Amino acid sequence: MNNRTEQMDDLQLVALPTAVGCTEMFVRFSLTEWKLRPMRDAAAEVARQLAQAVVGAVDQGSAGMLNARVRLTGVELIIEIETPRVVRVPVVPDGPRVGVTELGAARYLLWASLPLPGGMDASAVPLPRRQRRPSPAAAIEAARDPLPEDHNDVMQRILYSLADRPENRRH
């Protein structure tokens, strides 16, 4: 079995009640993007319960941050909430493995592990292929004002402007 993490997404939130719904939506989005729709509802519910456990342990006056994370590894989907607060393991129905791990330096990891459907391995999950593309607005601007063929001219103007700033002048 391969235990290498094949895909991971995370989201940092303030540990307030709104983080519960945001964590649930984050897990739903990640699983939709990873084409794991059959797991989406169960995983979102587990994420909700983990986030509620963290938010319930927080003093709302000094909430702090939490990190919600989903990982595909081996034959499991792992949902993690990292927090600086001590958290009790919530009772999660339908049998996912859950636990709390102390990471040290006042950091705790509340986690749940769900098996991937149908004996699937994480390396077989069709992950999205992301490409850096300019936004539609940036593409329109680039078409309106294309760079000159000689890019050195642009660099020379930038360097000249930087050198001519008052703080760079010698007195």
Backbone hydrogen bonds, N-H to C=O, Kabsch-Sander energy under -0.5 kcal/mol:
donor,donor_aa,acceptor,acceptor_aa,energy
3,N,1,M,-0.6
6,E,4,R,-0.5
6,E,72,L,-2.9
7,Q,72,L,-1.0
9,D,70,V,-2.1
11,L,68,A,-2.7
13,L,66,L,-2.7
15,A,64,G,-2.3
16,L,14,V,-2.6
19,A,16,L,-2.5
20,V,17,P,-1.3
21,G,17,P,-0.7
22,C,18,T,-1.9
23,T,19,A,-2.4
24,E,20,V,-2.0
25,M,21,G,-2.6
26,F,22,C,-2.4
27,V,23,T,-2.2
28,R,24,E,-2.3
29,F,25,M,-2.8
30,S,26,F,-2.5
31,L,27,V,-2.5
32,T,28,R,-2.0
33,E,29,F,-2.8
34,W,30,S,-2.0
35,K,32,T,-1.3
36,L,31,L,-3.4
39,M,36,L,-1.6
40,R,36,L,-0.6
40,R,37,R,-1.0
41,D,37,R,-0.5
43,A,39,M,-2.9
44,A,40,R,-2.4
45,E,41,D,-2.0
46,V,42,A,-2.1
47,A,43,A,-2.7
48,R,44,A,-2.2
49,Q,45,E,-2.2
50,L,46,V,-2.3
51,A,47,A,-2.7
52,Q,48,R,-2.5
53,A,49,Q,-1.9
54,V,50,L,-1.8
55,V,51,A,-2.9
56,G,52,Q,-2.5
57,A,53,A,-0.8
57,A,54,V,-0.8
58,V,55,V,-1.2
60,Q,58,V,-0.7
62,S,59,D,-1.9
63,A,60,Q,-0.6
66,L,13,L,-2.8
67,N,82,E,-2.3
68,A,11,L,-3.1
68,A,66,L,-0.5
69,R,80,E,-2.8
70,V,9,D,-2.4
71,R,78,I,-2.5
72,L,7,Q,-2.5
73,T,71,R,-0.6
73,T,76,E,-2.3
74,G,4,R,-0.9
76,E,73,T,-2.6
77,L,114,L,-3.1
78,I,71,R,-2.9
78,I,76,E,-0.5
79,I,77,L,-0.5
79,I,112,A,-2.8
80,E,69,R,-3.1
81,I,110,L,-2.8
82,E,67,N,-2.8
83,T,108,Y,-2.7
92,V,90,P,-0.7
95,G,92,V,-0.5
97,R,113,S,-1.5
99,G,111,W,-2.1
101,T,109,L,-2.4
103,L,101,T,-0.6
103,L,107,R,-2.8
104,G,107,R,-0.9
107,R,104,G,-0.6
108,Y,83,T,-3.2
109,L,101,T,-2.8
110,L,81,I,-2.8
110,L,108,Y,-0.5
111,W,99,G,-2.7
111,W,109,L,-0.5
112,A,79,I,-2.2
113,S,97,R,-2.7
114,L,77,L,-2.9
116,L,75,V,-2.7
119,G,116,L,-0.8
120,M,117,P,-1.8
122,A,74,G,-3.7
124,A,121,D,-2.2
125,V,122,A,-1.2
127,L,125,V,-1.2
130,R,128,P,-0.7
133,R,131,Q,-0.7
139,A,135,S,-2.3
140,I,136,P,-1.9
141,E,137,A,-2.2
142,A,138,A,-2.5
143,A,139,A,-1.8
144,R,140,I,-1.8
145,D,141,E,-2.2
151,H,149,E,-1.1
153,D,150,D,-1.1
154,V,150,D,-0.6
155,M,151,H,-2.1
156,Q,152,N,-2.8
157,R,153,D,-2.1
158,I,154,V,-2.2
159,L,155,M,-2.8
160,Y,156,Q,-2.6
161,S,157,R,-2.2
162,L,158,I,-2.3
163,A,159,L,-2.4
164,D,160,Y,-1.6
165,R,162,L,-1.1
168,N,165,R,-1.6
169,R,165,R,-0.6
169,R,166,P,-1.1
